[in-house]
Amino acid sequence: MRFAPRAFAKAADRMRRRDFIALVGSAAAWIVPARAQAMPVIGYLGSESPERYSSRLSAFREGLAEAGYAEGRNVAIEFRWAEGQYNRLPALAADLAHRQVAVMVAAGGAEIALAAKSATTTIPIVFEMGGDPIALGVVDSLSRPAGNLTGVSSLSVEVSRKRLEFMREVRPGTEIFAVAVNSASPTSNSQLENLHAAADSLGVKLIVLKASAEQDFDAMFSTVREKQAGGLVFSSDPYFAYRSHQLAELAVRHAVPAITQSRDFPIAGGLMSYGGDFRQSHRQTGIYAGRILNGQKPSDLPVQRVTKVELFVNLWAANTLGISIPPSLLSSADGVVE
Amino acid sequence: MIWSTGRRAITPSNSIGSPRTSLFKKYFLALFAAVVVPLVIAGGSEAWFGYRDQRSSLNDILDAEARLAAVKIEDFIEGIRGQLGWTVQLPWSEETGQSRRLDALRLLRQAPAVVSLTLVDPTGRERLFVSRIGLNRIDGGADLSANPAVIGARSNRFWFGPVTFQDGSEPFMTVAVAGNRSAVGVAVAEVNLKFIWEVISEIRVGRTGEAFVLDGPGRLVAHPDINLVLQADEAAQRPLQALRTSILANPGQAATGQDIAGKTVLATMAQIPGVDWSVIVKQPLAEAFGPIYAALWRTGALLVAGAALAALLAYWLTQRMVGPIRLLEDGVGRIGAGQFDHRISLATGDEFERLASRFNEMAGELSLSQERSERINRLKRFLAPQVAELVDRTGDDRLLDGRRVEVVVIFCDLRNFTAFSANAEPEQVMSLLREYYDALERVVSIHEATLISFSGDGAMVLVNAPVSCSDPALRAVNMARDMQVSVQKLLVNWRALDNRLGFGVGLAMGPATVGRIGTEGRLHYNAIGNVANLASRLCSSAENSQILIDRVAARAVGRQMPLVELDARTLKGFDEPVPVFSVVIGTGN
């Protein structure tokens, strides 16, 4: 979290100036109604509900503020929520495109980015996702993305093999591990490949469990118990990430040691997490949306990679599960829940 | 009318015409220049030296900023190198690298820029690999002895790889450090240079100046706008390379050039030795020269204000100088025009006031002198010029006041002139009278007597009034004799016209009332009394070339002049016969 305090301070500093500008702006808007109509609209496409997105949204708004925008003052945000039904995303994206929003924000995964991309070739799109944007066909270049897309990618997808490594480290005696994969995810195949290669080099066996809906979760945890796997490793997937609380509950109930990409999981009672810092990536998404509103073209904004990968460990969960966390792991943890 | 001719000579102010150039203009320009020229010189030189000082101090400041920025970047790299140094302190033995793993993980935790770390033993084998992304390996055993990082670090203690742009975007660099003994092996780290952003974005030069880093080949490694780095667009970075070239062309001097946005900037540079990077600090030219421009504006404003003040001052001073001169000119003009009562009122307290008072004195003098000459003119009507002058010189006008005094009254006239004038041509009469008057006036003037009046062929002359003289009787007799002599000379010629013409003189002495008589316009000096009557009667009684005097005069003359006592005559207005004396006019005279 070395970035954070400085970034917050900077954001706060800009906030004051912007507050003033916004105040003047809103006063002008109040006097001249035409000004209010001219307020640009951001179309925000989310795969879940506002509640599940709340921490991401606050980071996004922080980024917007850094670029000089505040919702309701000088920008309006039009939200479209898929409520976990990813097949609704293309229609929602098309709806936003139809609304002719100034910029479309597709935050929270490759599925959303791809849905937005298919909906329009003219409206600028800022995406936020975990995988490799080039490999997934979202953009052709990171430094100068051609077309109307740019955005932020975190290292979450790339590091799913590290989750297996960490799980093996805390469960040194076991040879079998379960892997949870969302078969609906466009990154599932590459992650599986990755995980199998890692399993080979670590000398462990994998049980692949597919889950693409909430009702599959319970069975998944039961299977881990039944197959006496050493632990459950979640592949990187927003569908899992947004359901960290639910997964943590299940992990506690089934007493399954598990690791996911999102820090929400250990904070809610799960054992561990290892993945990109979503606050950073969503904040950067907000900054980019603001910069596009300021007139910059997506092709001038290189795709940013959030380099920070964070490890969170819940010692209370470890104790409950009877697991001792090796000091090497604890020392490299970015956050420890006790 | 002497004065009126004089007036024409003094007053013609309109005939002088307007001067070629005015004093006002001259003095105004001179005074203005006297203030403005030094002001301009001082202001100009101050601006010039200020510019030079500012330029050189700017140079120093930017230079210091560049060094400071270079130190900060170097600290970043040195920090990583120092962290790596910890991992190559203990020699390798045969046991696994497990014990080193903790150190390596701690290093990743400490140095967020390090993405992965490889520890190589003295034989060049990979003993440990830890990564944030990839799987860790212990005793991987790969032979890395040919790896340039390992070779470089072994020969030089440490090695910095070239900057590579991962996926054409994120800058990375390999850093390798060898221990101080070959037994401790080499640590090789992959460093994400995006983290320099934290350092570079903190550097501020002035208000909006920034720093950026170019690697050896001139690629942008760090910039406060991280996007410029991530774009890794070498074409767009060409201005920055040009900037570096122009700094190198003039070492130690701040160079002017363009940044990526096309803004003109002032830039200096410092090298980071180990990695061969250039840290360049730049400041927008407008901002860097802001104080100079401000100073120039200030100087300009001061100059303008100074010039305005100088103009005002010059105007005021010139006005103070020229105003009195104009007043004097006007006053002199008025005085010249005869307005002697005009006074020039100047209270400047300086030479002008003195000059004005001199002019005023002069006007007073002129006024006095005019009065005097008017009086003289008046006196000249009945006084001999010398007497008139004398009266004037004594300045005592009271001389002409009425009083009773012992005077000698002389009357003379031509005999048979009336008959002559009746027959003669008027021109002849006039010219004859003119000659006659001239002769008489001359004689009266010589004897400083007072010519009271001419009337036709007669004249009345007074001696001892208004100016008294010594021995008036003798003077009068002498004068009468001279009159006779002069007129008789004329008569010699005139007899050709009329042989009956003659000239007689009567003279009497006694008290008479003398003084000015008449109105202001027709003023006469006259003597009233018996003596005048007597003189007139004696004149009438005298024959040609005869001078008759009364007894008082004769007695006063005494023996100084040969006199002949004639028979007493009965004169009109006198009850008894009046004793009469005749002056013997010497044949010699």
Interface residues (C-beta under 8 A of the other chain):
Chain A: R2 F3 R6 I134 S141 L142 S143 R144 L155 E158 V159 R161 K162 E165 A198 S201 L202 D300 L301 P302 V303 Q304 R305 T307 K308 V309 P327 S328 S331 S332
Chain B: R101 L102 L105 R106 L108 R109 P112 V115 R132 I133 G134 L135 N136 R137 F165 D167 G168 S169 E170 N192 K194 F195 E198 I226 N227 L230 Q231 A232 D233
